[in-house]
Amino acid sequence: MGDANMADLAARVQRLEDIEDIKKLIAAYAKAVDHNGDPAMLEPLFSEAGSWNCEGIGGWQGKDELVAGLREVCTTTIPWALHYMTQPSIEVAPDGQTAQGEYYLWELGKFAPDDGGGTEDTWIGGWYETSFVKAAGGNWQFGHMELRLKLNSPAHLADWKTPIPPYSD
């Protein structure tokens, strides 16, 4: 095998390893938010300039604000959750330093109402549109996470509430 073929093979293997590392990052995020947004688990997952946004939930810029915001949501708004991240589609940039990804969210949660009474079993569904960056040392981190909710409904309803308008794209 020639040098060019070996270099191509090495680049292809690196791309596949990067995709697997990003999938592990997504899984680590799901576990962290399922542990009430544990800051020690969330902090290493995001770049310093990281951001997170979801209409109806909140949005934060910068790692410290983001981790604190997710912690608040995961202890106050949704004090119990089980995240299933599925069907990841990840594209690593040619330079291997950034990537883009989309993956679906299916979540079982317990929402706390604004009035302070108990929690309500809730179905949550949508997808994440995410940018990733490779940090010093080669570890992947989240750059920006955008959660597009498609379903956020009490589980007991016969007809699920889908107040979020359908997306055209």
Secondary structure, DSSP 4 states (H G I P E B T S, - for coil): --HHHHHHHHHHHHHHHHHHHHHHHHHHHHHHHHTTT-HHHHGGGEEEEEEEEETTTEEEESHHHHHHHHHHIIIIISSEEEEEEEEEEEEE-TTSSEEEEEEEEEEEEEEPPTT----EEEEEEEEEEEEEEEPTTS-EEEEEEEEEEEEEEETT-SS----SPPP--
